[in-house]
Amino acid sequence: MLSILRNQKVRGILFQLLTVIGLVAFLWYIGTNTLHNIEQRGIRTGFAFLDTTAGFAINESPISYSEASTYWTVFEVGVLNTLIVSFWAIVLSTILGLIIGVARLSKNWIIAKLASAYIDTFRNIPILLQILFWYNVVLATLPPPRKSIEFFNSIFINNRGIIVPKPIFGASGIYVVVGIIVAILAVYFINRWLNKRQEETGEEFFFLPWGILILLVTPYLFYLLGPDKIVWNMPHLKGFNFRGGKVFSPEFLALVFALTIYTATFIAEAIRSGIEAVKKGQKEAATSIGLSPYQSLKLVVLPQAIRIAIPPTINQYLNVVKNSSLATAIGYPEVVTVFAGTALNQVGQAIEMISMTMAVYLVVSLLVSMLLNWINHKMKIKER
Amino acid sequence: MVYEKVNEKPAPITSKGIIGWLRENLFSSPLNSAMTFLGFYFLYLIIPPFVKWAIIDAHFVGNSRADCTGTGACWLFIKAKLDMYMYGFYPLDLHWRPNTVYVLFGVLILAFKFIKNNMAKIVLFTLYMILVFILIRGGYFGLSVVDTNKWGGLMLTIIVAGVGIIASFPIGIVLAFGRQSNLPIIKSVSVTYIEFIRGVPLITILFMSSVILPLFFPEGVTFDKLLRALIGISFFQAAYIAEIIRGGLQSIQKGQYEAADAIGLSYWQKMLLVILPQALKVAIPNLVGSFIALFQDTTLVLIIGLFDLLAMVQLTSSDIHWLGFEKEGYVFVTIVFWVFCFAMSKYSKSLENRFNTDLK
């Protein structure tokens, strides 16, 4: 009998069996307790509440929302706001992170020091503190609407946020969208053809500026083809506040600024370590076969650096989405604030509502990790 | 013919000394010069106004807000509210207890400088946290009990971070072993847990532990608000610790496992005596990194209604005698957090360099 217990396979199975029993017992324990508690406190269960009227207002919504909307709409508004704020923070922090990361490696002493001071300062201050600082100190001390800081009589900055003219696309909107798609496809295929030609004939072509030009001009040309022109909805002062235009609220701005500044430090570090990870021998080899500094950067250094820098950068994007949940401290209506906060307080079905909120983030991180796997697969060094 | 040694000429004045350094590092090309001026202009925009506000125009003496007259910072506010920032609502006559904790914390940091053994560090830190608990909460050795709702400020921040570090460590190690295990059920349970926790933000875990956790237990079992936050943070941090230790485990060569098996060690002997010490050594810089993240994350407890250091800013600046000094409060708290995090990150850098020596 004892000798069976010493068999590693048997022990493995036994150990796993014990784990399963323990886990099931634990789940059964908390399950029955929960059911009992829910019954005792008269908490309803199920997802029927999603169809009932929420009855509270949300001050920022990308889709039409009113107090008569259902809790499901509240959920949708929350998720969309999470995605919107994350999108802006990701775009801006990538740009800022790229600049800081490259500046960090600059040969110019003051620029390199400034960049590294930036990184050391902002990555060591908690993100929630930064959000609250922007919201309660910087944006709250801006002048009231009547004394707005204004640019060109069309952009206004005050304590209600930043208000800019809002373009209203008529029937031309669809033309612009088509134009963007055409431009992207054109750039993609031209680039592919150029690469192929370079491989076959050795002829090079510096496509980057042309690519950007195509991306910018094509949508505009398509817009000119359209039947009508863009109408700009201009903000104007009426009473004590502005009407019209696109308003970026202080909550939104505080969140985007803080997330951008904080995340950029991590992206900058990822980019720096990517570039530094390329061994000196690679650059020397590139120089010795006669490549120019630009060619060496484009053909030798960057392809290797990007491979190292992209995975941590994408992880930072995921962190942006997760950190956007801190908006609940300043009341920006993203999913944690409106659904796991306001709506939860009204409905009280904590288990369902927090699970739904968590599911949003889990889906995002699942998508991101699929993207990462795909990129890693694509970028794997192709060996013979 | 006699050859005489000709002394080398000195380097041209433009390529040595201060001028050479300036040429090389600041003005090597027109573009570089422009960047340099831009950099200095940027510094000029930021530093003088800040120094003016924080030091030159600031008020340091006096004891009420009437003494703050000019446009500079009013540090009197911090002076008046320092007790709140340091101890929260902790009874005034018992402040010697948190003070002892702070002093011991300094001693601990000093001790860490001299102790090289990692296991000893972990044991020492655990002992410290037990001592902190006894001192702050009381109830033993004739110390009177202080309720957790009186805890606050920097004291609470350190307690939350410290408990989070200690409690998450063993859970993290078990999870990391589980993920590396070749037993399918153990492995999938660990992977599910780790990926689930890493996929959601801490705030949802905190909401869960403060709202759902009480439902999991029979009536009559009540959890303190602080305890619920600590449970949430520890289980959250454990998943991150697990991933870092797994990284360390993966760097251990297969030969180490085989050698341990060959001399007849059991699984736990093998893992605890051979593999883990080596894995920890590799993982320590990243572990410190995750402790920095945890220290920053402790600020989130303010969202579920605990009064940590950051929460004190809003609390103290809503005092009717001291309205409108949020800026000073935030700057003060920022400096405190920054000093802690920066010190830890420098420590992790130095560890990294020390461990790197045998790889170079």
Chai-1 contact restraints between the chains, C-beta under 6 A:
chainA,res_idxA,chainB,res_idxB,connection_type,confidence,min_distance_angstrom,max_distance_angstrom,comment,restraint_id
A,G12,B,L183,contact,1.0,0.0,6.0,A-B,restraint_1
A,Q16,B,L183,contact,1.0,0.0,6.0,A-B,restraint_2
A,Q16,B,I185,contact,1.0,0.0,6.0,A-B,restraint_3
A,Q16,B,I186,contact,1.0,0.0,6.0,A-B,restraint_4
A,T19,B,I186,contact,1.0,0.0,6.0,A-B,restraint_5
A,I30,B,F216,contact,1.0,0.0,6.0,A-B,restraint_6
A,N33,B,F216,contact,1.0,0.0,6.0,A-B,restraint_7
A,N33,B,F217,contact,1.0,0.0,6.0,A-B,restraint_8
A,N33,B,P218,contact,1.0,0.0,6.0,A-B,restraint_9
A,T34,B,L215,contact,1.0,0.0,6.0,A-B,restraint_10
A,T34,B,F216,contact,1.0,0.0,6.0,A-B,restraint_11
A,N37,B,L215,contact,1.0,0.0,6.0,A-B,restraint_12
A,N108,B,N32,contact,1.0,0.0,6.0,A-B,restraint_13
A,N108,B,M35,contact,1.0,0.0,6.0,A-B,restraint_14
A,W109,B,N25,contact,1.0,0.0,6.0,A-B,restraint_15
A,W109,B,L26,contact,1.0,0.0,6.0,A-B,restraint_16
A,I110,B,T36,contact,1.0,0.0,6.0,A-B,restraint_17
A,I110,B,G39,contact,1.0,0.0,6.0,A-B,restraint_18
A,I111,B,M35,contact,1.0,0.0,6.0,A-B,restraint_19
A,I111,B,G39,contact,1.0,0.0,6.0,A-B,restraint_20
A,L114,B,G39,contact,1.0,0.0,6.0,A-B,restraint_21
A,N124,B,W338,contact,1.0,0.0,6.0,A-B,restraint_22
A,N124,B,C341,contact,1.0,0.0,6.0,A-B,restraint_23
A,N124,B,F342,contact,1.0,0.0,6.0,A-B,restraint_24
A,I125,B,T334,contact,1.0,0.0,6.0,A-B,restraint_25
A,I125,B,F337,contact,1.0,0.0,6.0,A-B,restraint_26
A,I125,B,W338,contact,1.0,0.0,6.0,A-B,restraint_27
A,P126,B,Q296,contact,1.0,0.0,6.0,A-B,restraint_28
A,P126,B,T299,contact,1.0,0.0,6.0,A-B,restraint_29
A,P126,B,F337,contact,1.0,0.0,6.0,A-B,restraint_30
A,L128,B,T299,contact,1.0,0.0,6.0,A-B,restraint_31
A,L129,B,L310,contact,1.0,0.0,6.0,A-B,restraint_32
A,F133,B,Y330,contact,1.0,0.0,6.0,A-B,restraint_33
A,N136,B,E326,contact,1.0,0.0,6.0,A-B,restraint_34
A,V137,B,E326,contact,1.0,0.0,6.0,A-B,restraint_35
A,V137,B,K327,contact,1.0,0.0,6.0,A-B,restraint_36
A,V137,B,Y330,contact,1.0,0.0,6.0,A-B,restraint_37
A,K322,B,P201,contact,1.0,0.0,6.0,A-B,restraint_38
A,S325,B,P201,contact,1.0,0.0,6.0,A-B,restraint_39
A,S325,B,I203,contact,1.0,0.0,6.0,A-B,restraint_40
A,A329,B,I303,contact,1.0,0.0,6.0,A-B,restraint_41
A,V336,B,I203,contact,1.0,0.0,6.0,A-B,restraint_42
A,A340,B,F207,contact,1.0,0.0,6.0,A-B,restraint_43
A,A350,B,V211,contact,1.0,0.0,6.0,A-B,restraint_44
A,A350,B,I212,contact,1.0,0.0,6.0,A-B,restraint_45
A,I351,B,I212,contact,1.0,0.0,6.0,A-B,restraint_46
A,I354,B,F207,contact,1.0,0.0,6.0,A-B,restraint_47
A,I354,B,M208,contact,1.0,0.0,6.0,A-B,restraint_48
A,T357,B,T204,contact,1.0,0.0,6.0,A-B,restraint_49
A,M358,B,V200,contact,1.0,0.0,6.0,A-B,restraint_50
A,M358,B,T204,contact,1.0,0.0,6.0,A-B,restraint_51
A,Y361,B,G199,contact,1.0,0.0,6.0,A-B,restraint_52
A,Y361,B,V200,contact,1.0,0.0,6.0,A-B,restraint_53
A,L362,B,G199,contact,1.0,0.0,6.0,A-B,restraint_54
A,S365,B,G199,contact,1.0,0.0,6.0,A-B,restraint_55
